[in-house]
Amino acid sequence: SLQPDMYPGNCWAFKGSQGYLVVRLSMKIYPTAFTLEHIPKTLSPTGNITSAPRNFSVYGLDDEYQEEGKLLGEYVYDQDGEPLQMFPVMV
């Protein structure tokens, strides 16, 4: 389940510099925005958040087996901004 958790290290870690995540919902939705949250630098044990996502894209899928989804937006997480950032659907 998707639960808020601000403890350093409790995250969806990806090996390397790229990764993807698929979230399956119980019904079809039409999102208007997405939020992404990362711990702030002040709570990071190392004093930096270089592991935070930077460039990311969001796609909409009809089902989890669909190979190509509809691009809903391409975004940049600002590591110097607020921990919780909102990104509107671009399409």
C-alpha positions in Angstrom: 0.0 0.0 0.0 1.0 3.6 -0.4 1.7 5.0 3.0 3.4 8.2 4.1 6.7 7.5 5.8 9.4 10.1 6.5 12.0 7.7 8.0 15.3 7.8 6.0 15.8 4.6 4.1 12.2 3.5 4.1 11.6 4.0 0.4 11.2 2.4 -3.0 14.8 2.2 -3.9 15.9 1.5 -7.4 19.2 0.0 -8.4 21.2 2.3 -10.6 20.0 5.7 -11.9 16.7 4.6 -13.5 13.7 2.7 -12.5 9.9 2.4 -12.8 6.9 1.8 -10.6 3.5 0.6 -11.6 0.5 1.4 -9.3 -2.6 -0.7 -10.0 -5.9 1.0 -8.9 -9.2 -0.6 -8.2 -11.0 1.6 -10.8 -10.3 3.8 -13.7 -9.5 7.4 -12.7 -8.7 10.6 -14.6 -5.9 12.3 -12.5 -5.4 16.0 -12.5 -2.1 16.1 -10.6 0.6 14.0 -8.9 2.6 14.6 -5.8 6.0 13.3 -5.0 7.6 13.6 -1.6 11.2 13.0 -0.5 12.8 13.7 2.9 14.4 17.1 3.1 18.1 17.6 3.3 17.8 18.5 6.9 16.5 15.0 7.8 19.0 13.2 5.6 21.7 11.3 7.6 24.3 12.5 5.0 23.0 16.0 4.7 22.1 15.6 1.0 19.4 14.0 -1.0 21.3 13.0 -4.1 19.2 9.8 -4.3 16.0 11.8 -4.7 14.3 11.5 -8.1 15.0 14.3 -10.5 13.5 13.8 -14.0 10.4 11.6 -14.1 7.5 10.8 -16.4 4.0 9.6 -15.6 2.0 7.4 -17.9 -1.6 6.2 -17.8 -2.2 2.5 -18.6 -5.5 0.7 -19.2 -4.0 -2.4 -17.5 -0.7 -3.5 -16.1 0.1 -5.6 -19.2 -0.1 -2.7 -21.6 3.3 -2.0 -23.1 2.9 1.7 -23.9 0.8 4.0 -21.9 -0.4 7.6 -22.5 2.1 10.2 -21.4 0.5 12.4 -18.8 3.5 14.5 -18.1 7.3 14.9 -17.8 8.5 16.6 -14.6 11.5 17.6 -12.6 11.7 17.2 -8.8 13.4 20.3 -7.3 15.8 18.9 -4.6 16.1 22.4 -3.2 12.3 22.9 -3.1 9.7 21.7 -0.6 9.8 18.0 0.4 6.2 17.5 -1.0 5.8 18.8 -4.6 2.8 18.8 -6.8 2.8 18.3 -10.6 -0.3 18.9 -12.7 -1.2 16.6 -15.5 0.2 18.2 -18.7 -2.1 16.4 -21.2 
